[in-house]
Amino acid sequence: MSVIMTAAGEALKARLQAEGKPLVIDTFVFAHIPNLDPTEQLTPGITVPTEQVVYTYPIPDEYRAYVNPNQVVYSALLGSDVGDWSFNWQGLVCSEYDTLIAAATFPTLEKRKYSGATGAAGNNLTRNFLLEFSGAKELTGITISADVWQLDFTIRLLGMDERERLSNFDLYGAGWFSGDGWKLARQGGQYACAPGFGYVGGIRAGLAEPMPVVATFTPADVWLDVCLKPQGSDRVATAAPMVVEPDTEVPFSAADETGLMHYRARIASINAQGEVIDLRPPAFGDPVKNGGTLTGLTAPSGELVSHAGTRAAAIPPDTDWAVPRYEVGSKKLQVFLAGVPCFPGDDPAKDQFREVGQPGSMSTAIQWHDEIPTDYDIHVRVK
């Protein structure tokens, strides 16, 4: 095994010490160099072998620790959600100055990823890189004492995340938004989503400040894409609007190139004149094309508990309008369409409300047997 602090790293260290500035080492780089002899001493002029890099790891603050005033250690916790690749070279990089600080070589190691499809086991690797020089703790600004990471909780933690997501999905359905959370609006020719929160695919998406949305064409549909993105040793809910052509088939859930699952809900449409039509669930949801979701139905008998916003397009015949799992209990769940004289095929003299859930049952999908026109609201009550 060969370990070296590079000439560029030494020069940067000396310069920053003289200037009284911190040396922030924030990136692990892993590479596989063919025919590498790990016993051969590295040269001080070494640089990152860009063509052979197999993985780059941003080092979380909590994985930068000091051993004593002159020793600091950087750690990379490679869980079983990372792989598959081999590596025999690792380096520490200061991204602020684009400088390789130190490097090490060793016999080839294998990094395997757990496969849910095949059940193939993954492995957990912890890579530690110790740097020693006078005043290391002070120069790097590290204040965390070194610890040991030995256990792989990756699969268990991912399972906990998924159980919570599914529980939220049971409660909120494919999409649900509170108040004006993520509501798209146009101001001065610009579009932005309003602060607030909502649930998409069971993941809570919060927004602290207005988020600009760039629509380079109209008409357009605007969807919200939500995922649990890895960040250090955690997974953080990340949400971003996506603008697509009208009626584009956008899957409710899809995995990206890294295998990370994304969940989507349509939140608005923009017509040819640039006007915004709010389509956020439960005002209007899209678990399936031409479908919708109503959630949070709790009220005394006879009270109107929820209503949806106006739909801009007709619903074709024989289309299911999805109603989420809702425990009706001892009461009945009923629905009617405002702006439509009666359900297609029904007697106009009948009560507009149609029962969609019987006592003691879970609510079911509502099917329209004829085309439902535009410009109506859907109302729900418990009886």
Secondary structure, 3 states (H helix, E strand, C coil): CEEEECHHHHHHHHHHHHHCCCCCCCEEEEECCCCCCCCCCCCCCCCCCHHHEEEEEECCHHHEEEEECCEEEEEEEECCCCCCEEEEEEEEEECCCCEEEEEEEEEEEEECCCCCCCCCCCCCEEEEEEEECCCHHHHHCCCCECCCCCCCCHHHHHHHHHHHHHHHHHHHCCEEECCCCCCEEEECCEEEECCEEEEECCEEEEECCCEEECCCCCCEEEEEEEEEEEECCEEEEEEEEEEECCCCCCCCEEECCCCCEEEEEEEEEECCCCCEEECCCCCCCCCCCCCCCCCCCCCCCCCEEEECCCCCCCECCCEEECCCCCECCCCCEEEEEECCCCCCCCCCCCCCCEEEECCCCECCCEEECCCECCCCEEEEEEC
